[in-house]
Amino acid sequence: MLEPSPAAEPSTAPARPSDRRPVSASLPAWARAGRARGWQAELELAFEARAGKTRLTRKRHRGPLRVQRAFYPEGATVSHVYLLHPPAGIVGGDDLRIRLTVAERAHALLTSPGATRFYYARDEAACLQQVARVCAGSTLEWLPMETLFMRGARARVMTKVELEKDAVFIGWDIQGFGRPALGEDFGRGSLDVRLDLHRDGHPLLLDCFRVEAGRIPGLGDAAASATFLATGADARALERARSCLSNSDTVRVGASLIDDVLVVRGIAHRCEPLLEQWKAVWHRIRPLTVGRDASPPRIWHT
């Protein structure tokens, strides 16, 4: 069973019917399947706005997924939380599942202390499922460090964000393949990486990236790709985002606006230049989409 952490603030509010609904049936079959044989880990978090403060009111975990506590570097309104995976690497047979709920008027920012690494898998794939529900009037900022797929990794990654009404989302997904600094490409392996963004059950963006037998489509000689998303954007946000972007011989980036969703995409020889540009875009557009100046998580400076 999931065990509540003693550091969590207990929730006294009764669960609403929507709190008890199952994971959306639109998840891929593997994300609804039974457990594999490696590390089995679950993390369930809930954020609520109480007396003007966003509180981490539910913090349950099983296996090697953790958060320590919430931080408030920009005041009580925004809760900063760091996702921790003590084993550091993910291998074949591992199955990690994260569920987030951001209740009405709450504002949560989640990041991680370092990259997520998928290592060589002989037979079974490693699975990572991340599902977030963002209630009306609330905000979720999903800003993890990069995900690295080492040579021969077999990985299935699903990130699904379900927005309700006027909920706001800013987030990014950065992927690196192989170890280019050592001259090692992805080489072989298979990947199924999905990023889904919905509002009130309707898709805003459905992104699927698949690799079979080590062949990575569409990247040329690049070894990293990334996507940045922000809802509630307009032409001014698009202009600000484009002003932060810089192309070179080793980096290709571009931004577009789909209805009110800002979509920025990039490929590069390494993850680092994409991460730095995504941080710059976040700094520039956060005041427009969230209504707050950027306040980088402290862990980014360590």
N, C-alpha and C positions, 0 to 999 in steps of 0.2 A: 504494500500500500504506500501511497504518498505520505510522507511524514512531514508535519508542519515544523518549520524552523522556530526555535524559541525566540529568535530575534525579530520575528515578524509581528506587526501590529495586528491583533485579532480583529476580524470583521464581525460586527454585531448586526449589521443590516441584513434583513432576510433576502435570500436569493430571488431575483426576478425570474419569471419564466424564461426570458431570453438567456439568462445566465446558465441555464441547465440544458441548452440545446446541444446536440452532438456536433462534432466537426462537420463542416459542410461536405455533402456527398460529392461535390465537384473536385475533391482531392483525388489525386491519382490512386490507382488500385494499391500500389505498394505502400502508400501512406496510410491506408486503412487496414493493411494486412497484419498478421500476427508478428510476434517478436522473432528476431534472429538470435544468433548464439554469442555475440560479443557483449560489450558493455551495453546495458539497458539503462537508459537515463531519461528522466522526465523532470520538467520544471514548469510550474504553474505560478504565474504572477498576476496580481490584480492591483490596480491603482484606483483610488477614490479621492475626490475632493471633499475635505472636511474642514470647516472653519477657515476657509481660504488657503488651505495647504493640501498639496497632493501627497497622499500617504500611500505607502506600500502596505496594503491591508491583507494581502494573501501572498504567502511565500512558501510553497510546498515543493519538495524535491524528492526524487528517488534516484540513486546512482550518482555519477560524477557530473552533475550540473548544479551550479550554485549561484547565488548572489549574496553578498555580505550585508549591505545595508544601503539605504538611499542617501544620496548626497544632495546638498542644496546650495551650489555655488552662485546661483542667481536669485536666491530668495525662495520662500516657501511654496510659491506657485508651481515651480517646475521641479520634478523629481528626477535626478540623474542616477542611473543604476548600471552597474558593470556586470555583464554576463561572464561567468567563470566556468572553465572546463579543465579541472586539475590535470587529467591525463595528457593534455596538450595536443595529442594527435588522435585521429579517428582512423580506424582500420576496418577491414572487411568483417562483417557481422555485427558491427556496432549499430545501435539504433537509438538516436537521440531525438527527443520531442519537447518542444517549447510551446507553451500556450500563454498568451497575454490578453488581459482585458483592461481597457482604459475606460473607466466609467465617466459619466457626464461631468463636464467642466474640469476634469483632471488633465494633467499635462505630464507626460513621461518621456524621458530621453534615455535610450539604451545604447550602450556601446560595449566594446570588449577591450581587454588589456593587450591583446595581440592577435596575430593571424590564427584562423582556423585551418588546420592542416589535415588533408586526407592522404593517407599513405598507401603503398602498394597493397593490393588485395588479391589473394590467390583465387578464391572461388566466389564467396559471398560478397555482395555489395555492402557498402556502409550507407546508412540512411540518416538524414537530418531533416526534420520537419519543424517548421516555425509558423505558427498561426496566431494572428493578432486580430482582436475585435476592438474597434475604436468607436465608442458610443457618440451620440450626437453631442455637439458642443465641446468635444475633447480633442486632444492633440497627441499624436505619437510621432516621435523622431527616432528612427531606426538607423543607427550610424555605426555598425560594427566594422572592425578592421577587415582586411581582405581574407578571402578563402583561397587556399592554395591546394592545388591538386598535383600530387607528386607523380612521377612516372609509374604507370601501372595501376593507378588508383581506379577503383570501381565505386562510383558514388551516385547517390540519388539525393538531391536537395530540393526541398519544396518550401518556399516562403509565400505565405498567403495573408493578405491584409484585407479585412472586411470593414469598410467604413459605413457609418450610419449617418444619414442626413448631412449636416454641415461639418462633420468631423474632418480634421486636417491631418495630413500625413506628409512627412518629409523622410526620405530614406534613400539608401544606396546599396548596391550589390557590386562588389569588386572581386574578380576572379583571376587567379594566376595559374599558369600551366607549366609544370616542370620546375626546374631551378636554373633560370637563364644565367645567373651569376656564375654558375659552375659549368655552363655549357651543356646542361642536361634538359632536353625537351620532354614533353609529356610522353611521347614515344608510343605507348600502348595503354590500354585500359578503356573504360567506358564511363560516360557521364550522362545524367539526366537532371538538368538544373532548371527549375521553374520559378518564376516570379509572377504572382497574380495579385492584381489590385482591383477590388470591387467596391461599389457604393450601392447600398440598399439592394444587394443581390445582382446588380448589373455590372458587367465587366468594364473597367476603365482601361486596363492593360493586361494582356496575357502574354507572357514571355516564356519561351521554351528553348533551351539550348541543349542539343544532344550530340554526343560524341561516341562513335563506335569504332572499335579497333584502333584507337589512337589518332584517328584523323579528325582534326579540329577544323570545321568549316568556317570560311569567311574571315579568318584572321591573317592570312598570308604568313609573313614571318613574325608577326606579333606573338607575344607570350602572355598577354593580359587583356582582359576586357572588363568594362564597367558600365553600369547604368545608374543614373541619379533620377529620382522622381520627387515631385512636389505638387500637391493639390492646392486648389485655390489660387492658382497662378494666372497672370494676364500678360499682355504684351510688354508691360514694363518689367515684369519679372524675367521674361524671356530675354529682353535687351540686357538686363543686368547679368544674367547668366552668361550670355555670349561675350560680355566684356571681360569675364574672368578666364575664358578659355584661350589656350595657346597651342597651336599646332606646330609640329616640327617634323624632322625626318623620322623620328621614332615614336611620335605621339599623334594620333588623329582623333579629334573630338568634335562634336556638334550638338546643337540643342534645337528642339522644336516644341511647339505647343499643340497639344491635342485637347480640344475643348479647354478645360481649366487645369489640365495636368501638364506640368513642365517635364519633359523627357530629355535628358542629356545622356549621350552615349559616347564611349571612347574605346579605343584600342591602343596598346602601347607595347614596347618591348619588356617593360616591367610594371609592377603594380604601383610603385611609389609615385611616379608623376601623375597618375590618374587620381590617387588618393589626395594628393596635394591640391589638384584642381577642383576636386569635389568639395574639399573643405572650403576653398575660396568661394565656390558657388554658394555653398550653405551660408557663409558669412554674409554674402551680398543679398540673398533673397529671403533670408529668415525674417527680417523686419516686415517684408511685404506679405508673406504668406502666414506667418505666425503672429506678427505684431510685436516681436521682441528682438532686441539686438542679439547678435550671436554671443554665446558664452560657452567657449569650448570646455568639454569635460577635462577635469584636472589630470586624468590619467593620460591624456594626449601629450602632456608635457613631461612625462616621466620616462 
